[in-house]
Amino acid sequence: MPTATRTNPLSFLTDQLDELKAKGTHFKLRVLDDEQAPVCTFDGKRVINLASNNYLGFTTHPKLREAALEATRKYGVGSGAVRTIAGTMKIHMELEEKIARFKNVEACVVFQSGFTANAGTVSSFLGKDDYIISDELNHASIIDGCRLSRAKILVFRHKDVAHAEEQLASVKNEPGKKLLISDGVFSMDGDIGPLPGLCDAAEKYGAIMMVDDAHASGVLGRQGRGTVDHFGIHGRVDIQVGTLSKAIGALGGYVCGTRDLIDFLCHRARPFLFLPRIRHPLPRPALRPSTFSKPNHSGWSNSGPTPASGKKNSACSASTSEAKPLPPAKPQSRPSSSATDA
Ligand SMILES: Cc1ncc(COP(=O)(O)O)c(C=O)c1O
């Protein structure tokens, strides 16, 4: 029981909240009374919802609801362990294979969220002697991953390829690894990153190229394959991150790339090693859009090319397979203006 004389060691929080209130940046959470729909009820008021990331309406799609219920009945409500101990389920492997094929890469690993996918990936393979060249408006999960890695961070002006190149040039004689990283579609404004120019710069300076396609997957590129497909730059982006929590309507994140990259992440990415898996009712729905009849909803189908060797694309297998490059995609128009962050 606290004594009368004890001072509150957390009183600084109240001071900081008061500062936010004084600046007008303190907010109250809006509470959704019903389901995530184009017209729904927040705080008792019927509104048109233009702020959601549920771009394709999958969050409430009847087939996904049904699939989530079916998976819960069949497997329970969790995987019960981290993946490296006893928590790897067949449905995780199926989901990874499906995403890898869809993105036309060798392999994929699923994380608990896009946030942990970004933060866990960047911090797994870079250290204090390395350099990260990062767009100033990249997502917070990238920024946190950069900080966790302890690498030196060089920020370039938003979408400014020449500035990114300048930053790369400034460290070209340094021995560390260099990572050039950009959102595919930026979370706050919905604008598209200049990926072809950034790939040119990364290739010129031998940097690793990474794209966070959280907002583009399901929206841009053929059948929603993302910005790499939108720009026809298959094979030029070493690491693609995505999420299942926006256009796919569920929860979870993923990383796509070479089999060695994915195998490495399974051994070194801390969220993969130390956090339990996404609950399995979620991978199941994410597998399901392949059954949708509308052509634009076929994003997660296996209609993408099979890896040349026909080998499986799931994570942490020692064997290698080669993804067969898709033909270049024609550039498309920008995504819908609803590509804003929640
Ligand atoms: C650009 C971007 N990357 C990553 C994330 C994280 O994704 P998730 O919601 O799956 O954690 C978000 C989510 O807001 C995002 O906007």
The ligand as a Tripos MOL2 file, in Angstrom:
@<TRIPOS>MOLECULE
LIG
   16    16     1     0     0
SMALL
NO_CHARGES

@<TRIPOS>ATOM
      1 C1          4.2150    1.4000  -44.4870 C.3       1 LIG1
      2 C2          3.8650    0.4710  -43.3800 C.ar      1 LIG1
      3 N1          4.7160   -0.5310  -43.0780 N.ar      1 LIG1
      4 C3          4.4550   -1.3990  -42.1040 C.ar      1 LIG1
      5 C4          3.3200   -1.2870  -41.3280 C.ar      1 LIG1
      6 C5          3.0850   -2.2660  -40.2050 C.3       1 LIG1
      7 O1          2.1450   -3.2110  -40.6080 O.3       1 LIG1
      8 P1          1.2660   -4.0020  -39.5230 P.3       1 LIG1
      9 O2          0.0180   -3.2300  -39.3460 O.co2     1 LIG1
     10 O3          1.0420   -5.3530  -40.1450 O.co2     1 LIG1
     11 O4          2.0850   -4.0940  -38.2860 O.co2     1 LIG1
     12 C6          2.4080   -0.2690  -41.5900 C.ar      1 LIG1
     13 C7          1.1790   -0.1570  -40.7620 C.2       1 LIG1
     14 O5          0.6340    0.8420  -40.4770 O.2       1 LIG1
     15 C8          2.6810    0.6490  -42.6340 C.ar      1 LIG1
     16 O6          1.8560    1.6590  -42.8900 O.3       1 LIG1
@<TRIPOS>BOND
     1     1     2 1
     2     2     3 ar
     3     2    15 ar
     4     3     4 ar
     5     4     5 ar
     6     5     6 1
     7     5    12 ar
     8     6     7 1
     9     7     8 1
    10     8     9 2
    11     8    10 1
    12     8    11 1
    13    12    13 1
    14    12    15 ar
    15    13    14 2
    16    15    16 1
@<TRIPOS>SUBSTRUCTURE
     1 LIG1         1 GROUP 0 **** ****
